[in-house]
Amino acid sequence: MMPAAGRVEGWRDDWWRRRRTRELALIACFLLPSITVFFLYRVLPLGWNVLLSFQYWSPLRPARWAGLDHYEEMLLHDDVFWQALQNTLIFIGVSPLAILFALGIALLVNSDLKGAAIYRSIIFLSYPLMTVAVGIIWRWMYDERGGIINFVLRESGLASKPIPFLQSFEWALPSVIVAEVWQILGFYMIIILTGLQSIPPHLYEAAAIDGAPRWAQFWRITLPMLKPSLFLCAVVGILNSFTSFDLVYIMTNGGPGHATELLITLIYKSGFGQTKFDYAAALTVVQFALLLALTYLANRAVGGNAGTLQR
Amino acid sequence: MISRRTLVKSGAGTIAAAALGMPAIAQAPKKISFLTWNIIDQEPMIRGWIARFMKDRPGVEVEWLDKKGPEIPVFYQTQLAAGTPPDVINTQGALGLEYAGQGALLDLTPRLNAEADVRTRFNADYLSNWVYEGSNYMLPFYITKTLLFYNKPMFQKAGLAGPPQSFDEILASAQKLTASDASGFLTLNFDWLYWPLYAMNGVDLLSKDLTKATFNTPKAIEVTERLAKATEAGAINKISWTGRWVEPNGAFAAGNVGMLHAHSPAYFFVKGQGKWVTPETLGVAHAPGGFATPNSHGLGISKASKNPDLAWDFLKFVTNEGAQELGVNRKLVTGNVGVDARNLAELEKNDPLVHAILKTQLEHTDKMVGNWRLGNDSRVKEAFWPELQNVLLGRKDAKTALADAERKVARELKRG
């Protein structure tokens, strides 16, 4: 026969186990809808997309196994893929520069500058604008005949003839990038500004007492403390570079030639313009792999623990 | 707890309700859907067609959907994938052939053979634009092809007597019309609309059996080089090779471009924006040699339609009873020979300029080019056009670009 103390302990263990099971069941119930939606709308399509990339498929034809044909086509024969990849990487490469620019602006509007709040609002205003509207506005500003940019350049004597910003191979991509940076700059600035304002002032006070110069305070306090904000900006910048479909579609539709083609516009054109859904699926797999790799690198760059819970 | 009596009552009630509902299900109307391409402005007319069609056919229902141009392929293909495509579909250009090539459209040939009066209703050249591998998949809804618009005051100022009669004259006239703020020539470029410039030089894109690329010839290289040089010199406006619809038409409407090579609907855009446009100032002509690229709207039936006979009835109704109203309302030609003759006769009295424009659409219909009956036209276009753009905008030499284009086009043709 079990002694009384042992019985109590066994009963207590059972109680804790039952309670733990109930808790887990409750957690599972709460998570289930989200997990179901995530599985149905993310994991399943992604899996199907990967499968599709190894098949010949169109809406009305039965799928046939293609093996690596689409990947071979993409890597060995499709110049447009390489152009689109290069443009996408340039788009991504510009993100750090835009973040640096936003950091400078955030430092300025965080200082005692007169009218800083007004500048802050003006810079942020571009972010909530619809991307389609931004594309149309910039397209008209760049217009060769009636655009304000060409007007100013010609009136000020900086250009003798109109510059076909969106119609030339040389200017088209930089012009789209400028519009892209203009729109997202406000977002970067607000994120960095929030980071700046959450740095405890006593750190600067202590550094000042120790005689640290301003640049040292920036390198040793500001930048390290801004790491999470900068990481967020970098990730959003990368994602934004991959999904700048609407801006490119409105401003240049990937042209002239394929001078502003991005992977995302190429995927759309292949799928819906040329009914090559199978090939578009292969392009999507490459884009996804690239996105994963870049996010991993960005995470590593900030110490490998971005996004972990701080207890 | 439910008693046995209540349970039996509920069961009996359910069975009775189901039995009463069955005739209603059996009498559910036959329904077809009608997808149009960006003609929402004609809503009262289309609703009127549907009402008249349904009135004569009790128990029939027609649902109308309209989508803008870029949305149509996305919408239709997702509907195809879901197995619920609209019964009757309106497409522009070669898209209908692409869908036919995919097996999405119903072959209308047996129906056209069985009803000779329907076949003879249409201009045969336009009707043949939707023949894919020997079968006809669409009927003309409204038809267009390219022509040459020209700015008469600019021509007079440049000392030009009239529109050019050859490719050489196009370039020479364009050069004469060019000034610091004016250019001589503009063309629309989408859907092969620029192809008459090559056709008038005897260059063809593909072999007759559509299996080989035939454009990489010394003549094609020469034509391309001349176009590139004229573009560099400003005689051909660069927008010709970069814009799509708004930009080139807008540039011509501004009044400082001598010629616009475009299809007939461009007139309404130009007229809307260009205050200078009057019957006295706007000239209308065929491109040299009478060559033109069609860019018409057709109507087809989805193969997955559950009511193909009803859809065919609707197609015949729209292209006959509906065509008259459409032609008058939108000032266009429909491809229905009788309807167009009546409408043009009216327009000659009421609107001579539109009459002159629409008349060109029914002339030289045997000289239509750039309308290869391919099931993968968009892929061939994508293989060819960017390379041509590279030359015309000064990025590559013609010889290299056409060789690259030939390789890419051959690859697409092989892919099928």
Chai-1 contact restraints between the chains, C-beta under 6 A:
chainA,res_idxA,chainB,res_idxB,connection_type,confidence,min_distance_angstrom,max_distance_angstrom,comment,restraint_id
A,S58,B,Q102,contact,1.0,0.0,6.0,A-B,restraint_1
A,P59,B,Q77,contact,1.0,0.0,6.0,A-B,restraint_2
A,P59,B,L80,contact,1.0,0.0,6.0,A-B,restraint_3
A,P59,B,A81,contact,1.0,0.0,6.0,A-B,restraint_4
A,L60,B,Q102,contact,1.0,0.0,6.0,A-B,restraint_5
A,L60,B,G103,contact,1.0,0.0,6.0,A-B,restraint_6
A,L60,B,A104,contact,1.0,0.0,6.0,A-B,restraint_7
A,P164,B,K238,contact,1.0,0.0,6.0,A-B,restraint_8
A,Q167,B,K238,contact,1.0,0.0,6.0,A-B,restraint_9
A,Q167,B,T242,contact,1.0,0.0,6.0,A-B,restraint_10
A,F169,B,R395,contact,1.0,0.0,6.0,A-B,restraint_11
A,P256,B,T242,contact,1.0,0.0,6.0,A-B,restraint_12
A,P256,B,Q389,contact,1.0,0.0,6.0,A-B,restraint_13
A,P256,B,L393,contact,1.0,0.0,6.0,A-B,restraint_14
A,G257,B,P386,contact,1.0,0.0,6.0,A-B,restraint_15
A,G257,B,Q389,contact,1.0,0.0,6.0,A-B,restraint_16
A,G257,B,N390,contact,1.0,0.0,6.0,A-B,restraint_17
A,H258,B,P386,contact,1.0,0.0,6.0,A-B,restraint_18
A,F272,B,P73,contact,1.0,0.0,6.0,A-B,restraint_19
A,F272,B,V74,contact,1.0,0.0,6.0,A-B,restraint_20
A,G273,B,S378,contact,1.0,0.0,6.0,A-B,restraint_21
A,Q274,B,S378,contact,1.0,0.0,6.0,A-B,restraint_22
A,Q274,B,R379,contact,1.0,0.0,6.0,A-B,restraint_23
